[in-house]
């Protein structure tokens, strides 16, 4: 079977898997096409004969007639068979040959009916073998075993009651038994081949479905990574812009030097946010990170992050007890940096004016611990929309890195974020 003969479409977006047969459809059995076509099975219609089916059915009918004619000659030469019995045998054989055309629609019923008919009629022997073959092709083995076993069991009795005039009894019985077993084996082989084709179709369909699901999952994970990166990066920059813009709004009489410094911080933060956004959009367009972009921050850039926050007016105390921050693996250091960045961003939004303490400790073999803590704010702080999404992303990021992250309010009313990351 080649791709030009039978083609099946890939699963559609809605989950349907239509199978379209084009090309030499006439070359395949209608039963196989019916099994491979899910629309036909759902509609409940019977398979229509193809050109191949008509050729095979006519050949089977012709073979049954030829076997019957051979038996007619044998009956004419057998003096122990009365003329009336020979005529009745021929009439039964003709009806049996005509019934061969029903072998596709009722294979089990035809095989069961042909068992007694072939026992009483010599000319119906060919039709009986064809019915047994059709049963082996279209029905499971348990039906074939029962009907075939009855035929084999009746063979010695048949030749005992109606012995062949030319072939000895001890030769006729084994030959007929072997012929029955061969017909059944051939039919089972054809059925097994068709089932193999159906199983290959199902396997290909499952493979296509799994490939589609893997692609969708990969796209979803990529979107989540990009969304998490955008939140971690842009939220920090935009909160700096918000703090300095608010200071300029509420202090229009500030000294020119302070106003210029705040405007410089706003300009620098806007430039950094634009650069980060451009890099993320570049990843979306190219499908992979841009190697020419800025390197991802690691633990060594934590001092710069704290300095930016202090320039924005935050009170930040950094307690870094890692002797060589550059020795921290890049993936672990990047996760630790994002955790500290998110902690400072949350403190700036939910507890403005408080002093934030960032503590980083660890060593190879014991892991890296990041602790961000801030006391409760003074006075009421208006709620910020979308709060909590960054902490959810940080928890997932720490879990993916093989660590853990905990966050929540302290007994004194403050808030803390504590994370542990593996450092091999």
N, C-alpha and C positions, 0 to 999 in steps of 0.2 A: 504494500500500500504506500503510495507516494502522496506528497502534498498536493499534486495536481488532481488527484482522484477524489480525495475527501478532505475538506478543510473545515475546521471548527473555529469559530470566532473566539477572541479572548473575552473574559468576563467583562461585562459592562459595569459601569459605575454603580448601577443600582443593584448589583449582585446577580443579575441574570446571566446565564451562560448559554446563549443560543448556539446551536450547531448548524452550520450551513453546508450542505453537500452540493458541490458543483462538479462539473466535468463528467467523468464516466460513471454516473450513478447507476446505470443499468448493469454494471459489472458486478455489483454487490448484492447479496441476498437481502430480500425485503425485511426479514426478521432481524438481521444485523443492523440495517439502517434504522429500523424502528427502535432498537435498543440504544443506538447512538444519538437519536434525535429526542431530546427531552420534551419538545412541544407535542410530538405524536403521542408520547406516553401520557402527558397531562390531558390531552384531548380525548383519550380513550378510544380512538379509532383503530381499526385493524390495519395492519400493514398491507399496502397494495403490492401486487406482484410486479417485479421488475422484469426486464427482458431476460435476464439470467434465470429468474424463477420459471418463466415460461419454457425456456429451453430445457432446464433440468426436469421440470414436471413432465414435459412431453417425452423426454428420454426415459424417465422412470416408467411412464405408461407404456412406451414402446418395448422396454425391457420386460415388463410384466406380461405383455402380449406374446413376445417371443418365447418366454419360458412356458407360457400356457400352450402355445402351439407345439412346442416340443413335447409337452405332456400329452397333448392330443394324439400325436403320432405314437407315443408309447402306449396309450390306451387302446388305439386301434390294433396294435400288434399283440396285445395281451388277450389271450383267449378266455381267461378266467373272469373278465369284466363283461357283464351283459351290456347289450347295446343301449338299453334304457338308462342304465346307470352311467354309461359314458356320455350320453346326451345331457343328463342332469348335471354331470361333472362339468361339462363344457359351459352350460348355462350359468352355473355358479361361478366358474372362472371368469366368464365375461363380465358379470356384475362386480366381481372382486377387482378386475382390471380397471373398470370405470370408477370404482371407489378410491383408486389411487390418487385421483385429483383432490380428494378431501384430506390428504395427509398433512397439509400445513394448518388447516383450520382445526381439525380434531385428531391430533396424532395419537393421543392415548386411547380414545374411543375406537379409532380405526384399528389400532394394534390389538386391542382386546377382542374386537369383533372378528379380526382375521385369524385369531388363534384357532377357534373351532372350525371356521370355514376352510382354512388350509389343511386341517386334520381330515376333513371328509372329502376334499376336492384336490386332485392332483394338479389341475390347471390353475388353481389359485395359489400355488406355492410361491411363484415369483412376486405376486402382490403381497403375500404375507411377509416375505423378506424385506420388501421395500417399506411396508408399514412399520416393521421392527426398526429399520434404519432411521426412519423419520422420528420414531419415538425416542431413539437414542440421541438424535440431534436436538430435539425441541423440549425434552422433559428431563428432570433430574434422574440420577442413577437408580433411585429406589424403585421408580416405576419400570425402568428398563430391566432391573434385576428380576422383578416379579414376572413380567410378561416373557422375558427371555428365558427365565428358568422353567416356566410352564412349557414353552416351545421345545426346549431341550429334553424335558422329561417325557413329552409325548412322542418324541422321535422314535424310540425303540418300539413303542406300541404301534405307531403308524406303519413302520416297515414290517412289523410282525403280521398285521392284518392285511396289508397291501404290499407284498414283497415285489421288488423290481425283478423283471424277467431276465435281465442281463447281468446285473451287479449283485454279488453275494450279500447276504444280510449283514455279516460282520464287517463288510466294507461300507455299506450304505449308511449304517447308523453313525460310525465315527465321522464319516465325511459330512453328513448333514449337521452333526453337532459342531464340527469345526467351522463349517460355513456360517452357522448361526452366530457363533462366538466372534468370527471375523467381521460379520456385518455389524454386530453390536459394538465391537471395538472401533471400527471405522467411524460409526456415528458418534461415539463418545469423543473421538479425536477431533472431529469437526466441531462438536459443541465446545470442547476445551479451547480450540483455536478462537472461536468467536468470543468466548468469555475472556480470553486474554486480550483481545482487541478492546473490549468494553472496559476491562480493568485498566488498560493503558490510557484510554480516554479519560477515565475518572482520575487516574494519577496525574495526567497532564492538566486536567482542570483544577485539581487541588494545588498543584505546583503553581499554576497561574494565580490562583486566589491567594496563596501564601505569599507569592512575590508581590502582589498588589498590596497586601496588608503590611508586608515589611517596608515597602516604599512609603506607604502612608504613615507608618510609625516613624520612619526616619525623618520624613518631612515634619511631623508633629514635634519630634525631639529637637530638630533644628530650629523650628519656630520658638520653642520654649527656651532654647539656649540663647537665641538672639533677643527674645523679650527680656530674659533675665539679665543679659549683658546691658541692654539699653536702660533697664531700671537701675542697675548698680552704678552705671557711669553717669547717665544724664540726671538722675535724681540728685546726686551730689553736686553737680555743676549748677543745676537750676536752684537748689536751695541757697547756694552762695549768691546767686543773682537776686533771689528774693530778699535775703537779709540786707544786702547793700542797697537795693532799690527801696526797701522799706525805710532804711536809715535816711536816705536822701528825701523821701517823702515826708517823714515826720520831723526832720530837722532842716528846714529850708534855710535857716540862718547859720548853718555850720560854717566853720572857717573854710576859706578856699582850698587850703592845703588838704584838709580832711575830705572835702568834696572831691577834689582831684584824685586822692588816693582811692576813694570808693568807686569813682568812675573808672579808674584804671583796673580795679579788681573786677568790676562788672564786664569791662571790655575783654579782659583776659579770660574770665570764666565763660563768656559767650563764645570766644574764639575756641577754647578747649572743647566746649560742648558741640560746636559745629564740626570740629575735627573728628570727635568721637562718632557723631551722627553720620558723617561722611564715610568713615571706615565701616560702620555697620551696614549702611546702604550699599557700599561696595561689596561686602560679603553677600548680600542678598542678590545683587546683580550677577556676580561672578560665580556664586555657588560654592566658593571656598575662600579661606582667609587670604588677604593680600599680604604677600611677604614683604612688600616695600613699605607697608604702614609702620606706625609706631609700635614698639614692642609692648607686650602686655605688662602691666605693673606687677611686681613681686613684693616680697617682704622688705626688700632693700629700699623701696619707694615709700615706705610708711612715714619716714621723717618728712618727706615732701608733702604728703597728705596732711599731716598734722600742722605743718607750717602754713599751708593754704587755709586750713580751718582757723588758725590763730589770726591770720591776716583778715579773715572775715569777721573777727570780733569774738570768736569763741574762746572759752577758757578750757584748754586741753592740757592734761598732764600725761605724758608718755613715759611708761616704765617698760623699756625693752631689755629683757635679760638674755637675749640670744647673742652669743659672742660674735658669730659671723652670720649675719642675715643672708649674705650672698650664697652661703652654703646650703640654705634650705632649698629643697627641690622646687622647681618653678611652679608646678601644679599646686603644691601645698602652699607655697608663698603667695601665689595669686589668690587662692581661696582665703587665706588669712587676711590679705589686703582688702578683699571685697567685704569681709565680715567687719573689719574695723571701719571701712568707709560707710557701710550701711549703718553701723552703730552711731557714728558721728552725724550722719544725715538725720537719723531718727531723733537724736538728742537736740539737734538744731531745730527740728520741726515741732517736737512735742514738749521739750523742756528748754526753751531759750533762756539764756543768761546763766545757766548752771555750769558748773565745772565738770567736765567729762574726763574720766580716767580710763586710759587705754593701757592694758598690761599684756605683754607678750612674753611668754616663757617657754622653754623647751630645749631639748637636745636630741641628737640622733639616738634612736632606740627607745626613747621615752615618749616622743610625740611633741606636738606643738600646741600650746594652749593660748587662746586669745580671749581676753576678758574686757568688755566695754561696760562701764557703769556710770550712771549719772544720778544725782539726788533728785527729789521731786521739785517741780518748778514752783516759783513763787507767784501765786495768784492763778487766775483761770487762764487756760490756754484754749483757744478755739479749736475744735476738732478739724483734722486734716482729711479730706476725702481720699479714699483708696488706701487707708492705713492698713498695715499688716501684710501686704503683698510681698514686700521686700523680705520680711522675715521668713515667709513661706519659701521663697526662692533660695534664701541662705540655708535653710534647713535641708532642702533638697541638694543644694550644691555641696554641703558638708557630707551628706550621706553618700553622694556619688564619689567623693574623694576618700571614702572609707572611714570617716570620722562621725562626729555627732555634734549637735548644737542644741542648746537650751536657752530659753529667754523667758522673761517674766518680771513681775514687780517684786521688789525687795520688801522685807518687813517695815523698813523705814519709809516706804512710799516711793522710792526711786525705781529705776529700771536697769536691768543688766542683761547682757548677752554674753554667754559663755560657750566657747567652742573648743573642741579637741580634735586635732588632725594628726594622722599617722605620719611619722618621720622615720623612715627606715635608715 
